[in-house]
């Protein structure tokens, strides 16, 4: 298989949905000075964003839409929010660190809306700058007993060496397939070879097995971006013969969108007629994902609720015509959680500091009725008290999305199975 390195590209705000498990690790910042907690000056709260712009750019639109409503309605008395910029980390830990340093030292951000897969959590913690987002890496999962500075709207979802996981996504899909006469379905899962990718496969495979699926293949083996794979046929062939020489009933990819679309196109071209599952809700990808299923950890765009209606209205007011996606929601709800933490901190403090925000957020419950959560801290540093998902079907003609299984929450967790620990099953 041919593998080559991708050349460095410029910032591109492309509204493509994010994989929950691409390349990421948190670089240590040796010898960094521990800063005092930043304080808001002049009533202006500066907020920046960071992520892989090629896949995550529309998170900036979601964040700015929510901050704009807060300013327009004077939601936080005596304060306004100022968006500085969305920095492109190019899915590279070194770039993520340098760009985050720039946001902190030059832009003077008070907080970060984070959709990076390489969040420099050590540096942000040392600088006492909190970060809020969907939680796409392990920096949202500090060591047990530690109250960190990173806050996920879904809680810790990608802990390395996790002991238990939620199976909501697979329980909903199993229910959907059962309604079509598919019993005890077989499934193949694939992701990248990054640590977060492997952790995601380990948890997902365990969750699928515990939800009634027969897991026949579960590997985090595809080189993660920015590496470019020239030939996906070995991965496609492995999955299509994983069920005792036959194709499984379901193929699930949690690799980044560009990789997953190449896989899906390849398996379809090879004659696969089973079910495809991904986390890639995006109206820009609806044609490419026709006939498949997508899941989200909030109520989704097809759900009718006051929270979803407000989300859509805020985005439409800020940038009319913006298509819905998973990352758009990640930026919006990350900003919404931050605003809630600011309001909570101000109830007990006359001066707004990042330390006050962190203290409040470490014990807050983030919740919008029938929309997202509740995500309760401090428990969510380790594992959320519950997990929620919605399942949509991408119309066969690629015309849009249809709600397949409604927004559902569970408190039931499933054990991580040893055979999936290394994300190399079967070995």
DODO-480821 format. One record per residue (C-alpha): residue number from 1; x, y, z. Coordinates in steps of 0.2 Angstrom, whole numbers, plus 5000, padded with zeros to 4 digits. Layout:
<gupa n="NUM" c1="X" c2="Y" c3="Z"/>
...
END
This chain:
<gupa n="1" c1="5000" c2="5000" c3="5000"/>
<gupa n="2" c1="5007" c2="5017" c3="4995"/>
<gupa n="3" c1="5008" c2="5030" c3="5009"/>
<gupa n="4" c1="5014" c2="5048" c3="5006"/>
<gupa n="5" c1="5015" c2="5064" c3="5016"/>
<gupa n="6" c1="5003" c2="5077" c3="5013"/>
<gupa n="7" c1="5010" c2="5095" c3="5009"/>
<gupa n="8" c1="5006" c2="5109" c3="5021"/>
<gupa n="9" c1="4990" c2="5118" c3="5015"/>
<gupa n="10" c1="4983" c2="5134" c3="5020"/>
<gupa n="11" c1="4967" c2="5137" c3="5031"/>
<gupa n="12" c1="4952" c2="5131" c3="5023"/>
<gupa n="13" c1="4935" c2="5133" c3="5032"/>
<gupa n="14" c1="4927" c2="5118" c3="5024"/>
<gupa n="15" c1="4910" c2="5112" c3="5032"/>
<gupa n="16" c1="4915" c2="5094" c3="5033"/>
<gupa n="17" c1="4910" c2="5084" c3="5048"/>
<gupa n="18" c1="4923" c2="5077" c3="5060"/>
<gupa n="19" c1="4929" c2="5060" c3="5064"/>
<gupa n="20" c1="4928" c2="5057" c3="5083"/>
<gupa n="21" c1="4944" c2="5048" c3="5083"/>
<gupa n="22" c1="4958" c2="5055" c3="5072"/>
<gupa n="23" c1="4976" c2="5058" c3="5076"/>
<gupa n="24" c1="4979" c2="5066" c3="5093"/>
<gupa n="25" c1="4991" c2="5067" c3="5108"/>
<gupa n="26" c1="4994" c2="5080" c3="5120"/>
<gupa n="27" c1="5012" c2="5086" c3="5120"/>
<gupa n="28" c1="5021" c2="5090" c3="5136"/>
<gupa n="29" c1="5027" c2="5108" c3="5139"/>
<gupa n="30" c1="5043" c2="5105" c3="5148"/>
<gupa n="31" c1="5049" c2="5120" c3="5159"/>
<gupa n="32" c1="5034" c2="5131" c3="5155"/>
<gupa n="33" c1="5030" c2="5145" c3="5167"/>
<gupa n="34" c1="5014" c2="5143" c3="5178"/>
<gupa n="35" c1="5004" c2="5158" c3="5175"/>
<gupa n="36" c1="4992" c2="5167" c3="5186"/>
<gupa n="37" c1="4974" c2="5166" c3="5181"/>
<gupa n="38" c1="4969" c2="5178" c3="5167"/>
<gupa n="39" c1="4957" c2="5192" c3="5172"/>
<gupa n="40" c1="4944" c2="5200" c3="5160"/>
<gupa n="41" c1="4949" c2="5218" c3="5157"/>
<gupa n="42" c1="4937" c2="5231" c3="5152"/>
<gupa n="43" c1="4922" c2="5220" c3="5151"/>
<gupa n="44" c1="4928" c2="5211" c3="5135"/>
<gupa n="45" c1="4929" c2="5192" c3="5136"/>
<gupa n="46" c1="4941" c2="5186" c3="5122"/>
<gupa n="47" c1="4937" c2="5169" c3="5115"/>
<gupa n="48" c1="4947" c2="5160" c3="5101"/>
<gupa n="49" c1="4945" c2="5143" c3="5093"/>
<gupa n="50" c1="4956" c2="5129" c3="5086"/>
<gupa n="51" c1="4955" c2="5114" c3="5076"/>
<gupa n="52" c1="4959" c2="5106" c3="5059"/>
<gupa n="53" c1="4952" c2="5119" c3="5048"/>
<gupa n="54" c1="4950" c2="5107" c3="5033"/>
<gupa n="55" c1="4938" c2="5097" c3="5043"/>
<gupa n="56" c1="4932" c2="5108" c3="5058"/>
<gupa n="57" c1="4931" c2="5125" c3="5051"/>
<gupa n="58" c1="4912" c2="5127" c3="5053"/>
<gupa n="59" c1="4914" c2="5125" c3="5072"/>
<gupa n="60" c1="4920" c2="5143" c3="5071"/>
<gupa n="61" c1="4903" c2="5148" c3="5064"/>
<gupa n="62" c1="4893" c2="5139" c3="5077"/>
<gupa n="63" c1="4904" c2="5147" c3="5091"/>
<gupa n="64" c1="4902" c2="5164" c3="5084"/>
<gupa n="65" c1="4883" c2="5162" c3="5082"/>
<gupa n="66" c1="4881" c2="5158" c3="5100"/>
<gupa n="67" c1="4892" c2="5172" c3="5106"/>
<gupa n="68" c1="4883" c2="5184" c3="5095"/>
<gupa n="69" c1="4867" c2="5180" c3="5103"/>
<gupa n="70" c1="4874" c2="5183" c3="5120"/>
<gupa n="71" c1="4880" c2="5200" c3="5115"/>
<gupa n="72" c1="4864" c2="5205" c3="5106"/>
<gupa n="73" c1="4853" c2="5200" c3="5121"/>
<gupa n="74" c1="4866" c2="5207" c3="5134"/>
<gupa n="75" c1="4865" c2="5190" c3="5142"/>
<gupa n="76" c1="4880" c2="5193" c3="5153"/>
<gupa n="77" c1="4877" c2="5210" c3="5161"/>
<gupa n="78" c1="4892" c2="5221" c3="5160"/>
<gupa n="79" c1="4902" c2="5210" c3="5148"/>
<gupa n="80" c1="4903" c2="5207" c3="5129"/>
<gupa n="81" c1="4912" c2="5192" c3="5120"/>
<gupa n="82" c1="4925" c2="5195" c3="5107"/>
<gupa n="83" c1="4929" c2="5181" c3="5095"/>
<gupa n="84" c1="4947" c2="5183" c3="5090"/>
<gupa n="85" c1="4950" c2="5169" c3="5077"/>
<gupa n="86" c1="4949" c2="5151" c3="5073"/>
<gupa n="87" c1="4967" c2="5144" c3="5072"/>
<gupa n="88" c1="4971" c2="5130" c3="5060"/>
<gupa n="89" c1="4982" c2="5116" c3="5069"/>
<gupa n="90" c1="4983" c2="5106" c3="5053"/>
<gupa n="91" c1="4980" c2="5090" c3="5064"/>
<gupa n="92" c1="4998" c2="5091" c3="5070"/>
<gupa n="93" c1="5002" c2="5092" c3="5089"/>
<gupa n="94" c1="5017" c2="5104" c3="5086"/>
<gupa n="95" c1="5006" c2="5116" c3="5076"/>
<gupa n="96" c1="4992" c2="5115" c3="5089"/>
<gupa n="97" c1="5004" c2="5119" c3="5103"/>
<gupa n="98" c1="5012" c2="5134" c3="5093"/>
<gupa n="99" c1="4995" c2="5141" c3="5088"/>
<gupa n="100" c1="4988" c2="5139" c3="5105"/>
<gupa n="101" c1="5003" c2="5149" c3="5112"/>
<gupa n="102" c1="5000" c2="5162" c3="5100"/>
<gupa n="103" c1="4981" c2="5163" c3="5104"/>
<gupa n="104" c1="4986" c2="5165" c3="5123"/>
<gupa n="105" c1="5001" c2="5176" c3="5122"/>
<gupa n="106" c1="4996" c2="5187" c3="5107"/>
<gupa n="107" c1="4977" c2="5187" c3="5106"/>
<gupa n="108" c1="4975" c2="5187" c3="5124"/>
<gupa n="109" c1="4961" c2="5174" c3="5124"/>
<gupa n="110" c1="4952" c2="5171" c3="5140"/>
<gupa n="111" c1="4945" c2="5154" c3="5135"/>
<gupa n="112" c1="4946" c2="5142" c3="5120"/>
<gupa n="113" c1="4932" c2="5134" c3="5110"/>
<gupa n="114" c1="4941" c2="5118" c3="5105"/>
<gupa n="115" c1="4938" c2="5105" c3="5092"/>
<gupa n="116" c1="4956" c2="5100" c3="5090"/>
<gupa n="117" c1="4962" c2="5082" c3="5090"/>
<gupa n="118" c1="4978" c2="5088" c3="5097"/>
<gupa n="119" c1="4974" c2="5099" c3="5111"/>
<gupa n="120" c1="4989" c2="5105" c3="5121"/>
<gupa n="121" c1="4981" c2="5102" c3="5137"/>
<gupa n="122" c1="4997" c2="5104" c3="5148"/>
<gupa n="123" c1="5001" c2="5121" c3="5141"/>
<gupa n="124" c1="4983" c2="5127" c3="5143"/>
<gupa n="125" c1="4982" c2="5121" c3="5161"/>
<gupa n="126" c1="4999" c2="5129" c3="5165"/>
<gupa n="127" c1="4992" c2="5145" c3="5158"/>
<gupa n="128" c1="4975" c2="5143" c3="5167"/>
<gupa n="129" c1="4965" c2="5145" c3="5151"/>
<gupa n="130" c1="4950" c2="5134" c3="5151"/>
<gupa n="131" c1="4944" c2="5125" c3="5135"/>
<gupa n="132" c1="4927" c2="5120" c3="5130"/>
<gupa n="133" c1="4921" c2="5109" c3="5116"/>
<gupa n="134" c1="4914" c2="5092" c3="5110"/>
<gupa n="135" c1="4929" c2="5082" c3="5118"/>
<gupa n="136" c1="4937" c2="5074" c3="5103"/>
<gupa n="137" c1="4953" c2="5070" c3="5113"/>
<gupa n="138" c1="4959" c2="5063" c3="5129"/>
<gupa n="139" c1="4964" c2="5080" c3="5137"/>
<gupa n="140" c1="4945" c2="5081" c3="5143"/>
<gupa n="141" c1="4949" c2="5066" c3="5153"/>
<gupa n="142" c1="4961" c2="5070" c3="5167"/>
<gupa n="143" c1="4968" c2="5058" c3="5180"/>
<gupa n="144" c1="4955" c2="5052" c3="5193"/>
<gupa n="145" c1="4952" c2="5065" c3="5206"/>
<gupa n="146" c1="4960" c2="5079" c3="5196"/>
<gupa n="147" c1="4948" c2="5093" c3="5191"/>
<gupa n="148" c1="4955" c2="5098" c3="5174"/>
<gupa n="149" c1="4953" c2="5114" c3="5164"/>
<gupa n="150" c1="4945" c2="5106" c3="5149"/>
<gupa n="151" c1="4926" c2="5104" c3="5148"/>
<gupa n="152" c1="4916" c2="5093" c3="5135"/>
<gupa n="153" c1="4898" c2="5096" c3="5132"/>
<gupa n="154" c1="4897" c2="5077" c3="5131"/>
<gupa n="155" c1="4909" c2="5073" c3="5145"/>
<gupa n="156" c1="4925" c2="5062" c3="5144"/>
<gupa n="157" c1="4922" c2="5051" c3="5129"/>
<gupa n="158" c1="4939" c2="5046" c3="5123"/>
<gupa n="159" c1="4948" c2="5041" c3="5139"/>
<gupa n="160" c1="4964" c2="5030" c3="5135"/>
<gupa n="161" c1="4963" c2="5013" c3="5144"/>
<gupa n="162" c1="4945" c2="5016" c3="5148"/>
<gupa n="163" c1="4936" c2="5002" c3="5159"/>
<gupa n="164" c1="4918" c2="5004" c3="5153"/>
<gupa n="165" c1="4909" c2="5012" c3="5139"/>
<gupa n="166" c1="4891" c2="5017" c3="5133"/>
<gupa n="167" c1="4882" c2="5007" c3="5120"/>
<gupa n="168" c1="4868" c2="5019" c3="5115"/>
<gupa n="169" c1="4873" c2="5021" c3="5097"/>
<gupa n="170" c1="4874" c2="5003" c3="5094"/>
<gupa n="171" c1="4858" c2="4999" c3="5104"/>
<gupa n="172" c1="4849" c2="5011" c3="5093"/>
<gupa n="173" c1="4856" c2="5004" c3="5077"/>
<gupa n="174" c1="4852" c2="4986" c3="5083"/>
<gupa n="175" c1="4834" c2="4991" c3="5086"/>
<gupa n="176" c1="4833" c2="4999" c3="5069"/>
<gupa n="177" c1="4840" c2="4983" c3="5060"/>
<gupa n="178" c1="4829" c2="4972" c3="5070"/>
<gupa n="179" c1="4814" c2="4981" c3="5063"/>
<gupa n="180" c1="4820" c2="4976" c3="5046"/>
<gupa n="181" c1="4822" c2="4958" c3="5051"/>
<gupa n="182" c1="4841" c2="4958" c3="5054"/>
<gupa n="183" c1="4845" c2="4948" c3="5070"/>
<gupa n="184" c1="4861" c2="4947" c3="5079"/>
<gupa n="185" c1="4870" c2="4957" c3="5065"/>
<gupa n="186" c1="4889" c2="4955" c3="5062"/>
<gupa n="187" c1="4899" c2="4971" c3="5062"/>
<gupa n="188" c1="4917" c2="4977" c3="5056"/>
<gupa n="189" c1="4924" c2="4993" c3="5064"/>
<gupa n="190" c1="4939" c2="5003" c3="5057"/>
<gupa n="191" c1="4948" c2="5018" c3="5063"/>
<gupa n="192" c1="4965" c2="5026" c3="5062"/>
<gupa n="193" c1="4982" c2="5021" c3="5070"/>
<gupa n="194" c1="4982" c2="5036" c3="5081"/>
<gupa n="195" c1="4981" c2="5033" c3="5100"/>
<gupa n="196" c1="4964" c2="5041" c3="5101"/>
<gupa n="197" c1="4959" c2="5031" c3="5085"/>
<gupa n="198" c1="4963" c2="5015" c3="5093"/>
<gupa n="199" c1="4955" c2="5020" c3="5110"/>
<gupa n="200" c1="4939" c2="5024" c3="5100"/>
<gupa n="201" c1="4939" c2="5007" c3="5091"/>
<gupa n="202" c1="4942" c2="4998" c3="5108"/>
<gupa n="203" c1="4927" c2="5007" c3="5116"/>
<gupa n="204" c1="4916" c2="5006" c3="5101"/>
<gupa n="205" c1="4919" c2="4987" c3="5098"/>
<gupa n="206" c1="4916" c2="4983" c3="5116"/>
<gupa n="207" c1="4900" c2="4994" c3="5115"/>
<gupa n="208" c1="4894" c2="4985" c3="5099"/>
<gupa n="209" c1="4897" c2="4968" c3="5107"/>
<gupa n="210" c1="4888" c2="4972" c3="5123"/>
<gupa n="211" c1="4873" c2="4979" c3="5112"/>
<gupa n="212" c1="4870" c2="4963" c3="5103"/>
<gupa n="213" c1="4882" c2="4964" c3="5088"/>
<gupa n="214" c1="4894" c2="4950" c3="5083"/>
<gupa n="215" c1="4910" c2="4960" c3="5081"/>
<gupa n="216" c1="4920" c2="4951" c3="5067"/>
<gupa n="217" c1="4933" c2="4965" c3="5064"/>
<gupa n="218" c1="4939" c2="4979" c3="5075"/>
<gupa n="219" c1="4955" c2="4988" c3="5070"/>
<gupa n="220" c1="4963" c2="5005" c3="5071"/>
<gupa n="221" c1="4976" c2="5002" c3="5057"/>
<gupa n="222" c1="4974" c2="5016" c3="5044"/>
<gupa n="223" c1="4988" c2="5029" c3="5045"/>
<gupa n="224" c1="4981" c2="5045" c3="5052"/>
<gupa n="225" c1="4981" c2="5062" c3="5044"/>
<gupa n="226" c1="4991" c2="5072" c3="5038"/>
<gupa n="227" c1="4998" c2="5056" c3="5031"/>
<gupa n="228" c1="4989" c2="5051" c3="5015"/>
<gupa n="229" c1="4985" c2="5033" c3="5010"/>
<gupa n="230" c1="4986" c2="5030" c3="4991"/>
<gupa n="231" c1="4977" c2="5013" c3="4992"/>
<gupa n="232" c1="4963" c2="5008" c3="5003"/>
<gupa n="233" c1="4960" c2="4991" c3="4995"/>
<gupa n="234" c1="4969" c2="4981" c3="5008"/>
<gupa n="235" c1="4957" c2="4988" c3="5022"/>
<gupa n="236" c1="4942" c2="4986" c3="5011"/>
<gupa n="237" c1="4946" c2="4968" c3="5007"/>
<gupa n="238" c1="4949" c2="4964" c3="5025"/>
<gupa n="239" c1="4932" c2="4970" c3="5030"/>
<gupa n="240" c1="4923" c2="4962" c3="5016"/>
<gupa n="241" c1="4929" c2="4945" c3="5020"/>
<gupa n="242" c1="4929" c2="4947" c3="5039"/>
<gupa n="243" c1="4913" c2="4937" c3="5042"/>
<gupa n="244" c1="4920" c2="4920" c3="5039"/>
<gupa n="245" c1="4925" c2="4925" c3="5022"/>
<gupa n="246" c1="4909" c2="4935" c3="5019"/>
<gupa n="247" c1="4905" c2="4953" c3="5021"/>
<gupa n="248" c1="4898" c2="4958" c3="5038"/>
<gupa n="249" c1="4880" c2="4965" c3="5040"/>
<gupa n="250" c1="4887" c2="4982" c3="5046"/>
<gupa n="251" c1="4903" c2="4992" c3="5042"/>
<gupa n="252" c1="4907" c2="5006" c3="5054"/>
<gupa n="253" c1="4921" c2="5019" c3="5051"/>
<gupa n="254" c1="4926" c2="5032" c3="5063"/>
<gupa n="255" c1="4941" c2="5038" c3="5053"/>
<gupa n="256" c1="4941" c2="5056" c3="5047"/>
<gupa n="257" c1="4928" c2="5060" c3="5033"/>
<gupa n="258" c1="4941" c2="5059" c3="5018"/>
<gupa n="259" c1="4947" c2="5042" c3="5023"/>
<gupa n="260" c1="4929" c2="5035" c3="5027"/>
<gupa n="261" c1="4922" c2="5041" c3="5011"/>
<gupa n="262" c1="4936" c2="5033" c3="5001"/>
<gupa n="263" c1="4932" c2="5017" c3="5011"/>
<gupa n="264" c1="4913" c2="5018" c3="5008"/>
<gupa n="265" c1="4915" c2="5021" c3="4990"/>
<gupa n="266" c1="4927" c2="5006" c3="4988"/>
<gupa n="267" c1="4915" c2="4994" c3="4998"/>
<gupa n="268" c1="4900" c2="5000" c3="4988"/>
<gupa n="269" c1="4910" c2="4997" c3="4971"/>
<gupa n="270" c1="4914" c2="4980" c3="4977"/>
<gupa n="271" c1="4896" c2="4976" c3="4979"/>
<gupa n="272" c1="4893" c2="4978" c3="4998"/>
<gupa n="273" c1="4874" c2="4980" c3="5001"/>
<gupa n="274" c1="4874" c2="4980" c3="5020"/>
<gupa n="275" c1="4873" c2="4994" c3="5032"/>
<gupa n="276" c1="4886" c2="5008" c3="5033"/>
<gupa n="277" c1="4887" c2="5018" c3="5050"/>
<gupa n="278" c1="4897" c2="5034" c3="5053"/>
<gupa n="279" c1="4896" c2="5050" c3="5064"/>
<gupa n="280" c1="4897" c2="5061" c3="5049"/>
<gupa n="281" c1="4881" c2="5071" c3="5049"/>
<gupa n="282" c1="4884" c2="5085" c3="5035"/>
<gupa n="283" c1="4872" c2="5091" c3="5022"/>
<gupa n="284" c1="4888" c2="5093" c3="5011"/>
<gupa n="285" c1="4890" c2="5074" c3="5012"/>
<gupa n="286" c1="4872" c2="5069" c3="5010"/>
<gupa n="287" c1="4874" c2="5062" c3="4992"/>
<gupa n="288" c1="4890" c2="5053" c3="4996"/>
<gupa n="289" c1="4882" c2="5045" c3="5012"/>
<gupa n="290" c1="4866" c2="5040" c3="5003"/>
<gupa n="291" c1="4858" c2="5025" c3="5011"/>
<gupa n="292" c1="4869" c2="5025" c3="5027"/>
<gupa n="293" c1="4866" c2="5029" c3="5045"/>
<gupa n="294" c1="4873" c2="5043" c3="5055"/>
<gupa n="295" c1="4873" c2="5046" c3="5073"/>
<gupa n="296" c1="4875" c2="5061" c3="5084"/>
<gupa n="297" c1="4877" c2="5064" c3="5103"/>
<gupa n="298" c1="4865" c2="5078" c3="5104"/>
<gupa n="299" c1="4847" c2="5078" c3="5098"/>
<gupa n="300" c1="4851" c2="5081" c3="5080"/>
<gupa n="301" c1="4844" c2="5093" c3="5066"/>
<gupa n="302" c1="4829" c2="5082" c3="5063"/>
<gupa n="303" c1="4823" c2="5083" c3="5081"/>
<gupa n="304" c1="4809" c2="5096" c3="5085"/>
<gupa n="305" c1="4814" c2="5105" c3="5102"/>
<gupa n="306" c1="4816" c2="5123" c3="5108"/>
<gupa n="307" c1="4835" c2="5120" c3="5110"/>
<gupa n="308" c1="4837" c2="5114" c3="5092"/>
<gupa n="309" c1="4826" c2="5128" c3="5085"/>
<gupa n="310" c1="4836" c2="5141" c3="5095"/>
<gupa n="311" c1="4853" c2="5133" c3="5088"/>
<gupa n="312" c1="4847" c2="5134" c3="5070"/>
<gupa n="313" c1="4840" c2="5152" c3="5072"/>
<gupa n="314" c1="4856" c2="5158" c3="5080"/>
<gupa n="315" c1="4867" c2="5151" c3="5066"/>
<gupa n="316" c1="4855" c2="5157" c3="5052"/>
<gupa n="317" c1="4855" c2="5174" c3="5059"/>
<gupa n="318" c1="4874" c2="5174" c3="5060"/>
<gupa n="319" c1="4878" c2="5166" c3="5043"/>
<gupa n="320" c1="4862" c2="5163" c3="5033"/>
<gupa n="321" c1="4862" c2="5146" c3="5023"/>
<gupa n="322" c1="4875" c2="5138" c3="5034"/>
<gupa n="323" c1="4873" c2="5119" c3="5032"/>
<gupa n="324" c1="4871" c2="5108" c3="5047"/>
<gupa n="325" c1="4885" c2="5097" c3="5053"/>
<gupa n="326" c1="4892" c2="5089" c3="5068"/>
<gupa n="327" c1="4906" c2="5101" c3="5070"/>
<gupa n="328" c1="4895" c2="5116" c3="5068"/>
<gupa n="329" c1="4886" c2="5109" c3="5083"/>
<gupa n="330" c1="4902" c2="5106" c3="5093"/>
<gupa n="331" c1="4907" c2="5124" c3="5091"/>
<gupa n="332" c1="4890" c2="5131" c3="5096"/>
<gupa n="333" c1="4887" c2="5120" c3="5111"/>
<gupa n="334" c1="4905" c2="5122" c3="5117"/>
<gupa n="335" c1="4902" c2="5141" c3="5117"/>
<gupa n="336" c1="4885" c2="5139" c3="5125"/>
<gupa n="337" c1="4893" c2="5129" c3="5139"/>
<gupa n="338" c1="4907" c2="5142" c3="5141"/>
<gupa n="339" c1="4894" c2="5156" c3="5143"/>
<gupa n="340" c1="4884" c2="5146" c3="5156"/>
<gupa n="341" c1="4901" c2="5144" c3="5166"/>
<gupa n="342" c1="4904" c2="5163" c3="5165"/>
<gupa n="343" c1="4887" c2="5166" c3="5171"/>
<gupa n="344" c1="4889" c2="5154" c3="5185"/>
<gupa n="345" c1="4906" c2="5161" c3="5190"/>
<gupa n="346" c1="4899" c2="5179" c3="5191"/>
<gupa n="347" c1="4886" c2="5173" c3="5204"/>
<gupa n="348" c1="4900" c2="5170" c3="5216"/>
<gupa n="349" c1="4914" c2="5182" c3="5210"/>
<gupa n="350" c1="4914" c2="5201" c3="5207"/>
<gupa n="351" c1="4930" c2="5199" c3="5196"/>
<gupa n="352" c1="4929" c2="5187" c3="5182"/>
<gupa n="353" c1="4945" c2="5176" c3="5181"/>
<gupa n="354" c1="4948" c2="5160" c3="5172"/>
<gupa n="355" c1="4950" c2="5152" c3="5189"/>
<gupa n="356" c1="4933" c2="5157" c3="5194"/>
<gupa n="357" c1="4926" c2="5149" c3="5178"/>
<gupa n="358" c1="4936" c2="5133" c3="5180"/>
<gupa n="359" c1="4930" c2="5131" c3="5198"/>
<gupa n="360" c1="4912" c2="5134" c3="5193"/>
<gupa n="361" c1="4913" c2="5122" c3="5177"/>
<gupa n="362" c1="4921" c2="5108" c3="5187"/>
<gupa n="363" c1="4905" c2="5106" c3="5197"/>
<gupa n="364" c1="4892" c2="5112" c3="5184"/>
<gupa n="365" c1="4878" c2="5102" c3="5175"/>
<gupa n="366" c1="4877" c2="5106" c3="5156"/>
<gupa n="367" c1="4859" c2="5103" c3="5150"/>
<gupa n="368" c1="4847" c2="5110" c3="5137"/>
<gupa n="369" c1="4831" c2="5100" c3="5138"/>
<gupa n="370" c1="4827" c2="5088" c3="5124"/>
<gupa n="371" c1="4843" c2="5094" c3="5115"/>
<gupa n="372" c1="4859" c2="5090" c3="5124"/>
<gupa n="373" c1="4865" c2="5082" c3="5141"/>
<gupa n="374" c1="4863" c2="5083" c3="5155"/>
<gupa n="375" c1="4882" c2="5082" c3="5157"/>
<gupa n="376" c1="4887" c2="5083" c3="5175"/>
<gupa n="377" c1="4904" c2="5088" c3="5182"/>
<gupa n="378" c1="4915" c2="5082" c3="5191"/>
<gupa n="379" c1="4909" c2="5065" c3="5186"/>
<gupa n="380" c1="4911" c2="5069" c3="5168"/>
<gupa n="381" c1="4929" c2="5071" c3="5170"/>
<gupa n="382" c1="4930" c2="5052" c3="5171"/>
<gupa n="383" c1="4914" c2="5045" c3="5162"/>
<gupa n="384" c1="4898" c2="5054" c3="5160"/>
<gupa n="385" c1="4883" c2="5049" c3="5171"/>
<gupa n="386" c1="4874" c2="5045" c3="5155"/>
<gupa n="387" c1="4876" c2="5045" c3="5136"/>
<gupa n="388" c1="4863" c2="5051" c3="5123"/>
<gupa n="389" c1="4862" c2="5048" c3="5105"/>
<gupa n="390" c1="4851" c2="5050" c3="5090"/>
<gupa n="391" c1="4851" c2="5040" c3="5074"/>
<gupa n="392" c1="4847" c2="5047" c3="5057"/>
<gupa n="393" c1="4845" c2="5038" c3="5040"/>
<gupa n="394" c1="4852" c2="5046" c3="5025"/>
<gupa n="395" c1="4839" c2="5045" c3="5012"/>
<gupa n="396" c1="4843" c2="5032" c3="4998"/>
<gupa n="397" c1="4842" c2="5046" c3="4985"/>
<gupa n="398" c1="4853" c2="5057" c3="4995"/>
<gupa n="399" c1="4840" c2="5070" c3="4997"/>
<gupa n="400" c1="4842" c2="5073" c3="5015"/>
<gupa n="401" c1="4841" c2="5065" c3="5032"/>
<gupa n="402" c1="4826" c2="5056" c3="5041"/>
<gupa n="403" c1="4825" c2="5052" c3="5059"/>
<gupa n="404" c1="4827" c2="5034" c3="5062"/>
<gupa n="405" c1="4828" c2="5032" c3="5081"/>
<gupa n="406" c1="4824" c2="5047" c3="5092"/>
<gupa n="407" c1="4836" c2="5055" c3="5105"/>
<gupa n="408" c1="4839" c2="5042" c3="5118"/>
<gupa n="409" c1="4849" c2="5042" c3="5134"/>
<gupa n="410" c1="4855" c2="5028" c3="5145"/>
<gupa n="411" c1="4865" c2="5026" c3="5161"/>
<gupa n="412" c1="4870" c2="5008" c3="5157"/>
<gupa n="413" c1="4888" c2="5006" c3="5154"/>
<gupa n="414" c1="4897" c2="4991" c3="5146"/>
<gupa n="415" c1="4914" c2="4983" c3="5150"/>
<gupa n="416" c1="4929" c2="4986" c3="5139"/>
<gupa n="417" c1="4933" c2="4968" c3="5133"/>
<gupa n="418" c1="4951" c2="4962" c3="5133"/>
<gupa n="419" c1="4951" c2="4955" c3="5116"/>
<gupa n="420" c1="4948" c2="4973" c3="5109"/>
<gupa n="421" c1="4961" c2="4981" c3="5120"/>
<gupa n="422" c1="4974" c2="4984" c3="5107"/>
<gupa n="423" c1="4962" c2="4988" c3="5093"/>
<gupa n="424" c1="4968" c2="4974" c3="5083"/>
<gupa n="425" c1="4955" c2="4961" c3="5082"/>
<gupa n="426" c1="4957" c2="4948" c3="5076"/>
<gupa n="427" c1="4976" c2="4949" c3="5078"/>
END
